[in-house]
Amino acid sequence: RTFSDAVVSQVLRGTVSIEAPSEHSSGGKAMILARKTAQHGFGDLALIENIPRSNDAVVESEEVDLLVLRKEDYQLTMNAYRAEEILKTLAIPTADRTDADLRTLKQFIADKISFFTDNHSDEELL
């Protein structure tokens, strides 16, 4: 079974190996980079960085149970968490906000602008 770039997975039971594709390793054999067992996750970097996966996830055990979170659900979860942090920051009187508070707000605004421009065509933005 293959895993989409649009999911993050956590191993609940069994073992999954993370392997460099054979074309990237010497001798034409896949190189095992890590073994993921219960409570270990994979796929988060590709999801967070919004880049294609560069390695393969290969089931090693006869039975594997995974918790799989789609990109949309992951983003909703993260947005809810970030929204809570933003609301807490906005509740601080302006004069009492720290540099860290301002960086949080600035990053939130930058992320929203980036998300909007990444998900809309140039024609839609005009």
N, C-alpha and C positions, 0 to 999 in steps of 0.2 A: 504494500500500500504506500502511496506517496502522500506527502504533506504539502499543502498549499503554502505559498508565501504569506497568505492572509490569515494564518492561525498561529496561536501560541499554545503549546501543549505541556502538560505536566503528567509525568508517569505516576500512576497510582499503584500499579502492580506489574512486575516483569522488568525487562531490560531492553533499552533502545540504545544503539550505538550511533554516534555522530561521526560520519566518515567524510574525508575529502574525496571528491570524485576521482576515479581511477586515472582520468586524463591529467590530473594535477599532481599525481604522485609517481615516484620512480617505480619502474618495473610493471607498470600498468595495473597494479593492484590497489584497491582502495586502502587508504591509511586511516585507522581508527584514531580519532582525535579525543573522544570522550565516551564514556559509558554512562548512561542516565538510568538510574533505578528509582524506586519509590520516593516521591517527594521532590524529584529533580525535574526541572523544566527545560524546554528548548523551543527555539523559534522566536524568542522575545526580541533578539537583536534585529532581525530582519523586519519585524513588525514595528519596533520603536523607531528605527532608522529609515523605515519605508524603502527598503532595498530588497532585491531578490535574495533568497537563501543561497549561500555559496557552498553549503555542505549537504550531505544526504543524511536523513534519519532512517536507520535500518533496524527493524524489529529483530532482536536476538533470541528472546525466549519464546516458548511455544504459546504462551498466553500473555497478552499485554493489555492492560486497561489504561486508557489515557483520558485525562480531562482536557478537552479541546475548546479553546475560546476563539471565536471568530474575530477578525479584525474590528468589525463594527461594534461587537460587544465589548472588546477590550478598550476601544476608544471611548465608548459610553461610560465605562467604569472609570477610566482615567479622567475624563472630562468632569464627571461627578465629583471625584476627589479634588481636582484642581479648582472647580467652581467653589467648593467649600473653603478651600484655602484663600481664594480671591475674596470671597464674602467676609472672611475673618479679617483679611488685610484692609478691606474697604471700611470695616467697622472701626478701625483705629483712627482717631482724629489725625488729620493731615499733618499737623505739627509734630505728632509723636511717631510718625512712620519712620522706620529705619531704612538704611540703604538696602538691606535684604528685602524689606517689604516692597520697595520701589522696583527692585530687580524682578521680583515675582510678578508684579503688575506689568512691567515692561515685557517680560517673556510671554505672559499670557496674551497680551495684545499682539505681539509678533507672531505667535503661534496661530492665532485666529486669522490674521491677515494672510499668513502663509497657507493655511487650510483653505481659505476662501479663494485665493488666487490659484491654488493647485487644483481645485475642484470646479472651476468655471473657465470657460473659454474666453479668449480676448474679446470676442464679440459681446459676450454677456457682461463683461466688466465695463464696456463703453457706454 
